[in-house]
Amino acid sequence: MAYAKATGDEFFTDCEGDGVFDGSVTATSFNMDQPARGGPHLEAFGSESTRATIEDTGTARLEAGEGAVRFDSAFASTIDAARGYQVFLTPDGDTRGLYVAAKYEGGFIVRENERGRSSVYFDYRVVAHPYGASDARLPQLAIKRPPIPKLPRHMQPH
């Protein structure tokens, strides 16, 4: 395991290239090597947000026009529900439309519009504020880029 420390931040990496950071990492883009069925590797991109968010997705069931989603305890422990969260719904069948009837710390209630009585599955996406995260929206960065050291001649690519 390699270890490096600079200005109070820590960085650990193992022989497989897995790393652990304590501090912040600033990048100009976030690209991932995404394996695909059949062997090729494709480039995938991370989404960007104007503030710190954490998300969860899932599928639940509406029975007779109503359904409840309870957050997984691990997800619930990572969000600051007191600051609110957004829920996006997609019905997996014909309905009169769905809406979030109530939100609470541990989940939310979904109902069908116009007192509908449908029994269908629906997908959801929850976007919340991470516990302990700043409220800053697009905070300005003061980045001092370190000089890139020149490789010794024997290590330079041919």
N, C-alpha and C positions, 0 to 999 in steps of 0.2 A: 504494500500500500504506500502510495506517495502522499506527502503532506506538504502544503504550502500555506504560509500565513502572511497577510499584509494588512496593515491598518485595522486590526481587530477582527477582520473577517477570516473565515476558515474555508478551506477547500480540501476535500479528501477524494482520492480516486483509487480504484483497485485495478488489478491487471486486466480485467475485462473492459475497462473504460467506464464503469459505473461510477458516478460521482455524487458527493453530498456537499452542499454549499451552506454556509452560514453567513448571511449578508445578502446583498442584492446582486443580480446579474443583469446587465444591460446589453441588449443586442439590437442590431438593425433589422434582423429578420429571424424568424423561427421556422426552420425547415426540418422535416423528419424523413428518415429513410423508412418507407412503408413497404414491408413485404407483401406480395400479392400471390394469390393462388397460381400455381404453375411455375413459380420460381422467380419472376422478375421483381426487381425492387423499383418502387416508384417514389417520386418526391411528393410529400404532402406538406401542408402548411398549417401553422397554428393560427387560431383566430385572435383578433386583437380587440381590446375593450377600452373604453375611456376611463374606467376605474376598476378596482379590484373586485372580481366576482368569482363565485363558485357555483357550479351547475350540477343538477342531477336530472336524469331522464328515466322514464319507465312507462309501463302499461298498467292500467287498472280497469275495473269494470263498473259500468253504470247498471244498476238493477232498479227497474221500475222508476226510472228517471232520476236516480240519485246514486252517487258513489262517494267514497271517502278514500283519501290517500294519506297514509301515515308515513312520515319520513323515516328512513332507516336511521337507527340511533347514531351510527357513525357520522352520517351526513348532518343530522340535527345538531350534533355537538360541534360542527365546524362553521355553522352559520350564525349570524346575529339577526334572528327573526324579529327582534324589536325594531330594527331599521327597515323592515318590510322586505318583501320578495315578490318577484313576478312569476306567474304561472301561465304557460302557453299550452293550449289544449287542441288536440286533433281527434275527432271521433273516427272510429274504424268501421263506421256503418252509417246508415241513414238516420238522421235525427232532426229535430227542430232547431238544433244548435245547442251548444253547451256553454255554461258560465261557471265561474268560481263563486259559490254562494257564501263561503266563509273561509278565512285563513286563520290559523292559529300557530303557535310555536312548533307543534309537532306534526303539522300537515295541513290539509285543506279539504273542503267539501265541494263537490261538483254536482250541478243539477242541469236538467234539460230545460230549455226555454219553453215558455207557454204551458207550464205544468205538464210537460211531456212525460210519458211513461216508458220510454224505450229502455231496452236492456242490451247494451252494446259495450264492447271494449273501447277505450280511448287511450291515446298516448299523451304524455305530458312532459314538459320541460320546465324545470324550476331554476330561476336565476336569482341568487341571493348574495348578500354582502358577507364576506368571510369574517368570522369572529376575530376581533382585534385589528382589522384592516382599517386604513385611513379612509376618510370620506373624500379625499382629494380627487378631483376630476381632471384628468390630463395634467398632472403636476409637471412643472418645468424642471428639466434635469440640468445639472451643472456637471458635465462630463469632461474630465481631463483625460484624454487618451494618452496612455503611456507610449513612449517611443518603442518601436519594434526593433529589437536588437538584430543586428546583421549576423547571419550564420557564418561560422568559420568556413573558410574556403573548402576544406575537405568535406563539409556537410552540405554544401550547396548542390541543388539538382544539376544534372549534366545537361 
